[in-house]
């Protein structure tokens, strides 16, 4: 996996050239009472196939900061980002704005775009024609470490 550091985000290329099947305990994990039968189910899952739908347009990005914490995206999380997906209201996007990368929720208006943080300590960002702005990709998954 190649690594490039740009501004405050770390970007990683996604690769599906190799498979890496790991054990999968059943189809789901119960948050209530466990089922003893689930202890005997042995399946495997390939995270490359599960997380990467468009290999040529998918990359990983590590979050640095807390502007999206109220959506469950924390500092240090690893994001799976797909550049082939179109921006839409409510989607979380990696954006390039005036020379800097940022991670925000998108709200498309008639004459502008709002980039919404998920932390009350940060203001929304209004993007107009005067800004240099590119949606770099749409977040598909956030991988957390506990």
C-alpha positions, 0 to 999 in steps of 0.5 A: 500500500503506497502512502502520500502525506498531503497537508493534514491528511494521510492518503493510502492507495487501495489494492485488491490485487491480493485477497486476505480472507479472515474468519467471520463469526456468523453473519452478525453479532448480537447486542443482546443475549448470545446464541450458543449455536453461533459458536460453531459457525465458521465463515470467512470474509475478504475485507478487500471485496467487502469494502472496495466496490470500485478499486480504481477509484477507492483510497484510504484516508486517515482522519486528523482532527475532531470536526466530525466527532458527532457523526462517529468519525474520530481522530485516527479513524481510517476512511474508505473513500470512493472518488467515483461517487457523486456528491449529494446532500447528507454524504460525507466527503473529503473535499479540497478547499482553497488549498486544504483538505477537509472532511465534512457533510455536504449540503448542496444549495442552488448557488452554493455548497455548505460543508457541515461539521459534526462538532458544534465547535466548528462553523459551517463553511459556505463554498461559492464560485470564488473558492477553489473547490473539489469533492475529492471523494465520498466516504463509504466506511469509517474503520475505528480502533478501540 
